[in-house]
């Protein structure tokens, strides 16, 4: 009696699946928006790094920005905090830009009377 040989399961890495989906501009911008909303600037920069890796290669971004590849890697690293202008340029190369949106209700300002006293000082 012969038995059928099972094919080994195909293993996909998270990065390869993410890269496949992040090639779609709509998905990429939803991902960036969600990262900024949910995780702040640090999460946004991580997401921007993922999108740039998936959309294109670092060499083409460095040529378009007039920088070296090492400079782009440095901009996208967690060690630096890129300027607003640099972030806008990177987003522009992806076909996007940063924007603001109005919150439904403005946060309430703290009353001067209810501020906690600072150490060594009385509240005003």
N, C-alpha and C positions, 0 to 999 in steps of 0.2 A: 504494500500500500504506500503510495507516495503522498506526501503532504505538500500543500502549497506553501511556498516561501513568502513570508510577509515582507513587504517593502518597508524599509526603515522610515520612521516618521521624519518629515522635513522640519527642520528647526529654523525658525526665523528670529533674527534678533530684533529687539524693540527698535533699535536705531534704524534698521533697514525698512521696517514697516512705517515708522514715523517719516523717514525721508521720502518714501513713496507718496504718502499723503500730503506732505508739506510742499511737494512740487506744484500742487494746485494752489493758485494764488488766493482764492477765496478761503480755503482751509487754512493757509498760512496766516492770513490776516485775522481770521477768527482766533487762531492760536495765540498770535501776538496780543490781540486785544484782551483775551482771557488772562494771559500771563500778567499783563500790566494791571488789570483790575484785581486779580486774586492775589498776586505775589509781589506787587510793587515793582520798583525799578530793577532790583536784582533779578527777579523772575523774568521780567521783560527782556533783560540783556541775555539771559540764558536762552530764552525762546528765540531771540533775534539770531543768536549764534546757530541754533538748530535750523532755522529757516534759511539762513545764508548757506549753510553746509548743504542743505537739501536742494535749494533752488539753483545754485551755481557753484563754482569753485572759488576759492579765496583769490586765486590768481586774477580772475577777471574783475573781481571787486577791487583788488589793489590797483590794477591798471586804470580802471574807471575813476578811482579816487586820486590817482597820482601818488600812491604810496607803495611802499614795499609790502610783500606778503607778511613779513615779520611785524610790520606796523599794524596790519589788519588783525593778525592773531593777537597782538598786544591790546588793541582796542577791544576786541571781543573776549579777552581773558577776564577772569574774575579778579585780577590784580589791579585793574584800572577802572576808572570811572569816566567814560568818554563824555565829552562836552555835548551839549544839546545840539550844536551845529553838526558835529560828527555823526550823531545818532540820526539827525534829519537827513544827512547825505546818504547814509546807509539805507534808510527807509526809502529815500527817493530812487535809489538804484533798484529797489524791489518794486517800485511803482506805488509807493504809499507815502504818507506823512502823518505826523502826530497831530492830534486835535483835542479840543476841550469839549466837554458837554456839561450842561447845567444839571445840577442835582435837583431832585424834586423839591426837597425842603433844605434850606440852608441850615448848617449846624448852628446851634444856639451858642452865643458868646457867653463866656463865664462872667458872672457879675463880679465887680471889684470887691464888693462887700463879702463875698463868699469864698474868696481865694484863701487857701491855707497859708499860714504864716511861714515865712522862710526861716531857716535856722538862724537863730540869734537876732531876729527882727520881729517886730509885731506887725500884724496885718494892718493895712491902711484902711 
